Amino acid sequence: MDIINSFVEFSTNFISSGGILFGFLLVLIESFIPVLPLAVFVALNTNAFGPVVGISVSWVATCTGCFLSYLLFYYLSDKYLYRIFKGKYKKKVKRGVKKIKNISFSGLVLLVALPFTPAFLINIICGVAEVSKRKFIASILIGKIFMVIFWGYVGKSIIESMTDIMTIIIVCIMLVAAYIISKIVSKRFNID
């Protein structure tokens, strides 16, 4: 336990000394390198800069990173990715992509808001499926805020979080809130 506390203290001091830009870049890079732990970076930003600034920086950074990653695959899908698949596989891939492209706005928001959903995979799939930019941006802006708040305030291990009834209730409440907000935004701005 002392080792973990020492690591958290060292990491928090390291991020604090690097400043907000450093904390921003850590979260941004995570959108391109999926093995990096977003939960840890958000928690450390929250610890280093306080809840409001830490969560805000992490939210803007993860939304920016997700959008840039999405754009990369959005513009590469027709030119390069479909060329890799030939014959019957190309048809199957296009059929799968069509299903993903037709995912509802609320469904996409919920998928993004889930704390354990791999963001990198969602970025790739939505980019390749050419989900509209408007729909993707709106879904990450809504969904990611709930996910970042979750990771900013959960000071426990993942296993403890999954078995703690309060954490499960909080996640459920946040997902319901994300769903309700997505329905309001979808209706107000005609996104889907």
PAZAPA-4460 file (N, C-alpha, C; in steps of 0.05 Angstrom, whole numbers, plus 32768, in hexadecimal, padded with zeros to 4 digits):
% residues 192
    n_x    n_y    n_z   ca_x   ca_y   ca_z    c_x    c_y    c_z   seq   type   mol
   8010   7FE8   8000   8000   8000   8000   8011   8019   8000     1      M     A
   8028   8018   800E   803A   802F   800F   8046   8034   7FF3     2      D     A
   804B   801F   7FE4   8056   8022   7FC9   8042   8030   7FB7     3      I     A
   8029   8028   7FB9   8014   8035   7FA9   8011   8052   7FB0     4      I     A
   8010   8058   7FCA   800E   8074   7FD3   8026   8085   7FCA     5      N     A
   803D   8079   7FCB   8056   8087   7FC2   8054   808C   7FA4     6      S     A
   804B   8078   7F95   8048   807C   7F78   8034   8092   7F71     7      F     A
   801D   8092   7F7F   8009   80A6   7F7A   8013   80C2   7F80     8      V     A
   8021   80C4   7F97   802C   80DE   7F9F   8041   80E7   7F8B     9      E     A
   8053   80D5   7F83   8068   80DC   7F6F   805B   80E5   7F55    10      F     A
   8048   80D5   7F4B   803B   80DB   7F31   802C   80F5   7F32    11      S     A
   801E   80FA   7F48   800F   8113   7F4B   8022   812B   7F4B    12      T     A
   8038   8128   7F59   804C   813E   7F59   8058   8142   7F3E    13      N     A
   805E   812C   7F30   8069   812D   7F15   8057   813B   7F02    14      F     A
   803D   8134   7F03   8029   8141   7EF1   8026   815E   7EF9    15      I     A
   8024   8164   7F13   8021   8180   7F1C   8038   8191   7F12    16      S     A
   8051   8186   7F14   8068   8196   7F0B   8068   819A   7EED    17      S     A
   805D   8187   7EDE   805C   818A   7EC1   8046   819D   7EB8    18      G     A
   8033   81A2   7ECA   801E   81B5   7EC4   8006   81A9   7EB6    19      G     A
   7FF2   81BA   7EB1   7FD9   81B1   7EA5   7FDE   81A6   7E89    20      I     A
   7FF0   81B2   7E7A   7FF5   81A9   7E5F   7FFF   818C   7E5F    21      L     A
   8010   8185   7E73   801B   816A   7E75   8004   8156   7E7B    22      F     A
   7FF3   815E   7E8E   7FDC   814D   7E95   7FC9   8149   7E7D    23      G     A
   7FC6   815F   7E6D   7FB5   815E   7E55   7FC1   814B   7E41    24      F     A
   7FDC   814D   7E3C   7FE9   813C   7E28   7FE8   811E   7E30    25      L     A
   7FEB   8118   7E49   7FE9   80FC   7E52   7FCE   80F0   7E4A    26      L     A
   7FB9   80FE   7E4F   7F9E   80F4   7E49   7F9A   80F3   7E2B    27      V     A
   7FA3   8108   7E1D   7FA1   8109   7DFF   7FAF   80F1   7DF2    28      L     A
   7FC7   80EB   7DFB   7FD6   80D5   7DEF   7FC9   80BA   7DF4    29      I     A
   7FBB   80B8   7E0A   7FAD   809F   7E10   7F98   8097   7DFA    30      E     A
   7F8D   80AB   7DED   7F7A   80A6   7DD8   7F86   8098   7DC0    31      S     A
   7FA1   809A   7DBD   7FAF   808D   7DA6   7FBD   8074   7DAF    32      F     A
   7FC3   8071   7DC8   7FD2   805A   7DD2   7FC0   804D   7DE7    33      I     A
   7FB1   8039   7DDF   7F9C   802D   7DF1   7FA7   801F   7E0A    34      P     A
   7FC0   8018   7E0A   7FCA   800A   7E22   7FCF   801D   7E3A    35      V     A
   7FCF   8037   7E34   7FD3   804B   7E4A   7FB9   804C   7E5A    36      L     A
   7FBC   804E   7E75   7FA5   804D   7E86   7F97   8069   7E8A    37      P     A
   7F81   806E   7E7B   7F73   8087   7E7E   7F6A   808B   7E9A    38      L     A
   7F60   8077   7EA7   7F56   8079   7EC3   7F6C   8085   7ED5    39      A     A
   7F84   807B   7ED2   7F9A   8085   7EE3   7FA1   80A2   7EDD    40      V     A
   7FA1   80A9   7EC3   7FA8   80C5   7EBC   7F93   80D8   7EC5    41      F     A
   7F79   80D0   7EC3   7F64   80E2   7ECD   7F66   80E5   7EEB    42      V     A
   7F6A   80CF   7EF9   7F6C   80D0   7F16   7F84   80E1   7F1F    43      A     A
   7F9A   80DE   7F11   7FB2   80EE   7F18   7FAE   810C   7F11    44      L     A
   7FA1   8112   7EFB   7F9A   812E   7EF5   7F88   813A   7F0A    45      N     A
   7F74   812A   7F13   7F62   8133   7F27   7F71   8138   7F42    46      T     A
   7F83   8126   7F47   7F93   8128   7F60   7FA6   8140   7F5E    47      N     A
   7FB2   8144   7F47   7FC6   8159   7F44   7FBA   8175   7F42    48      A     A
   7FA3   8178   7F34   7F99   8193   7F2E   7F7E   8199   7F3C    49      F     A
   7F74   8185   7F4C   7F5B   8189   7F59   7F44   817E   7F47    50      G     A
   7F2D   8179   7F53   7F18   816C   7F44   7F0E   817C   7F2C    51      P     A
   7F0A   8196   7F2E   7EFE   81A6   7F18   7F12   81A8   7F01    52      V     A
   7F2A   81B1   7F07   7F3E   81B4   7EF2   7F47   8199   7EE7    53      V     A
   7F4C   8186   7EF9   7F56   816C   7EF0   7F42   815E   7EDE    54      G     A
   7F28   815E   7EE5   7F14   8152   7ED5   7F10   8161   7EBB    55      I     A
   7F10   817C   7EBC   7F0D   818C   7EA4   7F23   8187   7E90    56      S     A
   7F3C   8187   7E9A   7F53   8182   7E88   7F51   8166   7E7C    57      V     A
   7F4A   8153   7E8C   7F49   8137   7E83   7F32   8134   7E6E    58      S     A
   7F1C   8141   7E73   7F05   813F   7E61   7F0B   814C   7E45    59      W     A
   7F17   8164   7E46   7F1E   8171   7E2D   7F33   8161   7E1E    60      V     A
   7F46   8156   7E2C   7F5C   8147   7E20   7F52   812D   7E14    61      A     A
   7F41   811E   7E22   7F37   8105   7E18   7F24   8109   7E00    62      T     A
   7F14   811E   7E01   7F02   8125   7DEA   7F13   812C   7DD2    63      C     A
   7F27   813D   7DD6   7F39   8145   7DC0   7F47   812D   7DB4    64      T     A
   7F52   811C   7DC5   7F61   8104   7DBC   7F4E   80F1   7DAD    65      G     A
   7F37   80EC   7DB8   7F24   80DA   7DAA   7F1C   80E5   7D8F    66      C     A
   7F17   80FF   7D8D   7F0F   810B   7D74   7F26   8109   7D5F    67      F     A
   7F3E   810E   7D68   7F55   810D   7D55   7F59   80F0   7D4C    68      L     A
   7F57   80DD   7D5E   7F59   80C1   7D57   7F43   80B8   7D44    69      S     A
   7F2B   80C1   7D4A   7F14   80BC   7D38   7F19   80C7   7D1C    70      Y     A
   7F22   80E0   7D1B   7F27   80ED   7D01   7F3C   80DD   7CF1    71      L     A
   7F51   80D4   7CFE   7F65   80C4   7CF0   7F59   80AC   7CE2    72      L     A
   7F48   809D   7CF0   7F3C   8085   7CE3   7F25   808D   7CD1    73      F     A
   7F18   80A3   7CD6   7F02   80AD   7CC4   7F0D   80B2   7CA8    74      Y     A
   7F25   80BF   7CA7   7F30   80C6   7C8D   7F40   80B0   7C80    75      Y     A
   7F49   809C   7C90   7F59   8086   7C85   7F47   806F   7C7C    76      L     A
   7F2E   806D   7C86   7F1E   8055   7C81   7F1A   804F   7C64    77      S     A
   7F11   8063   7C54   7F0C   805D   7C38   7F25   8059   7C28    78      D     A
   7F39   8069   7C2E   7F52   8068   7C1E   7F63   804F   7C23    79      K     A
   7F65   8047   7C3D   7F78   8032   7C43   7F6C   8019   7C50    80      Y     A
   7F5B   801D   7C63   7F52   8006   7C72   7F41   7FF2   7C62    81      L     A
   7F2F   7FFC   7C51   7F1F   7FEA   7C41   7F2F   7FDB   7C2C    82      Y     A
   7F46   7FE6   7C24   7F57   7FD8   7C11   7F64   7FBF   7C1C    83      R     A
   7F67   7FBF   7C37   7F73   7FA8   7C44   7F61   7F90   7C41    84      I     A
   7F47   7F94   7C43   7F33   7F7F   7C41   7F2B   7F7A   7C24    85      F     A
   7F2B   7F61   7C1C   7F24   7F5B   7C00   7F0D   7F46   7C00    86      K     A
   7EFF   7F45   7BEA   7EEA   7F31   7BE6   7ED5   7F31   7BFB    87      G     A
   7ECF   7F19   7C06   7EB9   7F16   7C18   7EBD   7F25   7C33    88      K     A
   7ED7   7F28   7C3B   7EDC   7F36   7C54   7ED5   7F54   7C51    89      Y     A
   7ED9   7F5F   7C3A   7ED2   7F7B   7C36   7EB4   7F80   7C3A    90      K     A
   7EA4   7F6D   7C30   7E87   7F70   7C33   7E7F   7F6D   7C50    91      K     A
   7E8B   7F5A   7C5E   7E85   7F57   7C7B   7E8D   7F6F   7C8B    92      K     A
   7EA4   7F7A   7C85   7EAE   7F92   7C94   7E9B   7FA9   7C8E    93      V     A
   7E93   7FAD   7C75   7E81   7FC3   7C6F   7E66   7FC0   7C7C    94      K     A
   7E5C   7FA7   7C7E   7E43   7FA2   7C8C   7E45   7FA8   7CA9    95      R     A
   7E5B   7FA0   7CB6   7E5F   7FA7   7CD2   7E62   7FC4   7CD7    96      G     A
   7E70   7FD2   7CC5   7E73   7FEF   7CC7   7E58   7FFD   7CC4    97      V     A
   7E47   7FF3   7CB3   7E2D   7FFF   7CAF   7E1C   7FFD   7CC9    98      K     A
   7E1E   7FE6   7CD7   7E10   7FE3   7CF0   7E1A   7FF7   7D05    99      K     A
   7E34   7FFB   7D06   7E40   800E   7D19   7E38   802A   7D12   100      I     A
   7E38   8030   7CF8   7E31   804B   7CF0   7E14   8052   7CF8   101      K     A
   7E03   803E   7CF9   7DE7   8043   7D00   7DE1   8041   7D1E   102      N     A
   7DF5   8040   7D2F   7DF1   803F   7D4C   7DE3   8059   7D54   103      I     A
   7DD1   8058   7D66   7DC3   8070   7D6F   7DD5   8082   7D7E   104      S     A
   7DCF   809B   7D7E   7DDF   80AF   7D8D   7DE0   80A8   7DAA   105      F     A
   7DC9   80A1   7DB6   7DC9   809A   7DD2   7DD9   8081   7DD8   106      S     A
   7DD8   806E   7DC6   7DE8   8056   7DC9   7E06   805C   7DC8   107      G     A
   7E0E   806E   7DB6   7E2A   8075   7DB5   7E33   8084   7DCE   108      L     A
   7E22   8096   7DD8   7E28   80A5   7DF0   7E2C   8091   7E08   109      V     A
   7E1A   807E   7E0A   7E1C   806A   7E20   7E36   805A   7E1D   110      L     A
   7E3C   8052   7E05   7E55   8043   7E00   7E6D   8053   7E08   111      L     A
   7E6E   806D   7E01   7E84   807E   7E08   7E85   8083   7E27   112      V     A
   7E6E   8085   7E34   7E6D   808C   7E50   7E75   8075   7E62   113      A     A
   7E74   805C   7E58   7E7B   8045   7E69   7E99   8047   7E71   114      L     A
   7E9F   8047   7E8A   7EBB   804A   7E93   7ECF   8036   7E89   115      P     A
   7EC5   801E   7E82   7ED8   8009   7E7A   7ED8   8003   7E5C   116      F     A
   7ECB   8014   7E4C   7ECA   8011   7E2F   7EE4   801C   7E24   117      T     A
   7EF2   800D   7E12   7F0B   8016   7E07   7F06   802C   7DF2   118      P     A
   7F0E   8045   7DFA   7F09   805C   7DE9   7F16   8059   7DCD   119      A     A
   7F2E   804F   7DCD   7F3D   804C   7DB4   7F2D   803C   7D9F   120      F     A
   7F21   8027   7DA9   7F11   8015   7D97   7EF9   8024   7D8D   121      L     A
   7EEB   8033   7D9E   7ED4   8042   7D95   7EDC   8057   7D80   122      I     A
   7EF3   8064   7D84   7EFD   8078   7D71   7F01   806B   7D56   123      N     A
   7F0E   8054   7D56   7F15   8046   7D3D   7EFB   803E   7D2F   124      I     A
   7EE9   8031   7D3E   7ED1   8027   7D32   7EC0   803D   7D26   125      I     A
   7EBC   8053   7D36   7EAC   8069   7D2C   7EB9   8077   7D15   126      C     A
   7ED4   8079   7D15   7EE2   8085   7CFE   7EDF   8074   7CE5   127      G     A
   7EE3   805A   7CE7   7EE1   8048   7CD0   7EC4   8047   7CC6   128      V     A
   7EB1   8048   7CD9   7E95   8047   7CD1   7E8B   8062   7CC7   129      A     A
   7E9C   8076   7CC8   7E96   8091   7CC0   7E7C   809B   7CCD   130      E     A
   7E7B   8097   7CE7   7E66   80A3   7CF7   7E69   80C1   7CF4   131      V     A
   7E53   80CF   7CF2   7E55   80EC   7CEC   7E66   80FA   7D02   132      S     A
   7E75   810E   7CFA   7E86   811D   7D0D   7E75   812A   7D22   133      K     A
   7E5E   8134   7D1B   7E4C   8141   7D2E   7E43   812E   7D43   134      R     A
   7E3B   8116   7D3B   7E31   8101   7D4D   7E48   80F8   7D5F   135      K     A
   7E60   80F4   7D54   7E76   80EA   7D64   7E7F   80FF   7D78   136      F     A
   7E82   8118   7D70   7E8A   812D   7D82   7E76   8130   7D99   137      I     A
   7E5D   8132   7D93   7E48   8135   7DA7   7E49   811D   7DBB   138      A     A
   7E4C   8105   7DB0   7E4C   80ED   7DC1   7E65   80ED   7DD4   139      S     A
   7E7C   80F5   7DCA   7E93   80F5   7DDD   7E92   810C   7DF1   140      I     A
   7E87   8123   7DE9   7E85   8139   7DFC   7E72   8132   7E13   141      L     A
   7E5C   8124   7E0D   7E49   811C   7E22   7E54   8104   7E31   142      I     A
   7E5B   80EF   7E23   7E63   80D6   7E30   7E7C   80D8   7E40   143      G     A
   7E90   80E6   7E35   7EAA   80E7   7E42   7EA9   80F6   7E5D   144      K     A
   7E98   810A   7E5F   7E97   8119   7E79   7E8F   8106   7E90   145      I     A
   7E7D   80F4   7E8B   7E75   80E1   7EA0   7E8B   80CD   7EA6   146      F     A
   7E98   80C4   7E91   7EAE   80B1   7E94   7EC5   80BE   7EA4   147      M     A
   7ECC   80D7   7E9D   7EE2   80E4   7EAA   7EDB   80EB   7EC7   148      V     A
   7EC3   80F3   7ECC   7EBA   80F8   7EE8   7EBC   80DE   7EF8   149      I     A
   7EB4   80C8   7EEC   7EB6   80AE   7EFA   7ED3   80A9   7F02   150      F     A
   7EE5   80AA   7EEE   7F01   80A4   7EF4   7F0E   80B8   7F06   151      W     A
   7F05   80D1   7F05   7F10   80E6   7F16   7F09   80E2   7F34   152      G     A
   7EF2   80D6   7F38   7EE9   80D3   7F54   7EEC   80B7   7F60   153      Y     A
   7EF0   80A4   7F4F   7EF4   8089   7F59   7F10   8086   7F62   154      V     A
   7F15   8085   7F7B   7F30   8083   7F86   7F36   8066   7F8F   155      G     A
   7F29   8053   7F83   7F2D   8037   7F8A   7F38   8028   7F73   156      K     A
   7F3F   800F   7F78   7F48   7FFF   7F61   7F2F   7FF7   7F51   157      S     A
   7F34   7FED   7F39   7F1E   7FE5   7F27   7F0E   7FCF   7F34   158      I     A
   7F1B   7FBC   7F40   7F0D   7FA5   7F4B   7EFB   7FAE   7F62   159      I     A
   7F06   7FBF   7F74   7EF6   7FCA   7F8A   7EDE   7FDA   7F7F   160      E     A
   7EE3   7FE9   7F6A   7ECD   7FF9   7F5E   7EB7   7FE8   7F54   161      S     A
   7EBE   7FD1   7F48   7EAA   7FC0   7F3C   7E9A   7FB1   7F51   162      M     A
   7EA5   7FAE   7F69   7E96   7F9F   7F7E   7E89   7FB2   7F92   163      T     A
   7E8F   7FCC   7F91   7E84   7FDF   7FA3   7E69   7FE8   7F98   164      D     A
   7E53   7FE4   7FA8   7E38   7FE9   7F9F   7E34   8007   7F99   165      I     A
   7E41   8019   7FA8   7E3E   8036   7FA3   7E4A   803E   7F88   166      M     A
   7E61   8032   7F82   7E6E   8038   7F68   7E5C   802E   7F51   167      T     A
   7E50   8017   7F54   7E3F   800C   7F40   7E26   801E   7F3D   168      I     A
   7E1B   8027   7F53   7E04   8039   7F52   7E0B   8054   7F45   169      I     A
   7E23   805F   7F4C   7E2C   8078   7F3F   7E2F   8074   7F21   170      I     A
   7E3B   805F   7F19   7E3F   8059   7EFC   7E23   8058   7EEE   171      V     A
   7E10   804A   7EFB   7DF5   8047   7EEF   7DE8   8062   7EED   172      C     A
   7DEA   8073   7F02   7DDE   808D   7F02   7DEB   809E   7EEB   173      I     A
   7E05   809C   7EE9   7E13   80AC   7ED4   7E0B   80A3   7EB8   174      M     A
   7E07   8089   7EB5   7DFF   807F   7E9A   7DE2   8088   7E94   175      L     A
   7DD1   8088   7EA8   7DB5   8091   7EA3   7DB6   80AF   7E9C   176      V     A
   7DC6   80BE   7EAB   7DC9   80DB   7EA5   7DD4   80DF   7E89   177      A     A
   7DE8   80D0   7E81   7DF3   80D3   7E66   7DDE   80CC   7E51   178      A     A
   7DCE   80B7   7E57   7DB9   80AF   7E44   7DA4   80C5   7E41   179      Y     A
   7D9B   80D1   7E58   7D87   80E6   7E57   7D91   80FE   7E48   180      I     A
   7DAA   8106   7E4E   7DB6   811D   7E41   7DB9   8118   7E23   181      I     A
   7DC1   8100   7E1C   7DC4   80F9   7DFF   7DA9   80FB   7DF1   182      S     A
   7D93   80F2   7DFE   7D79   80F4   7DF2   7D71   8111   7DED   183      K     A
   7D76   8122   7E01   7D70   813F   7DFF   7D7F   814C   7DE9   184      I     A
   7D9A   8146   7DE8   7DAB   8152   7DD4   7DA3   8148   7DB8   185      V     A
   7D9D   812E   7DB6   7D96   8122   7D9D   7D7C   812F   7D92   186      S     A
   7D69   8133   7DA3   7D50   8140   7D9B   7D54   815D   7D94   187      K     A
   7D63   816B   7DA5   7D66   8188   7DA2   7D76   818F   7D88   188      R     A
   7D8B   817F   7D83   7D9D   8185   7D6D   7D9A   8172   7D55   189      F     A
   7D86   8161   7D57   7D80   814E   7D41   7D99   813D   7D3A   190      N     A
   7DA5   8130   7D4E   7DBC   811F   7D49   7DB4   8102   7D4A   191      I     A
   7DBA   80F3   7D36   7DB7   80D6   7D36   7DBB   80CB   7D1C   192      D     A
***
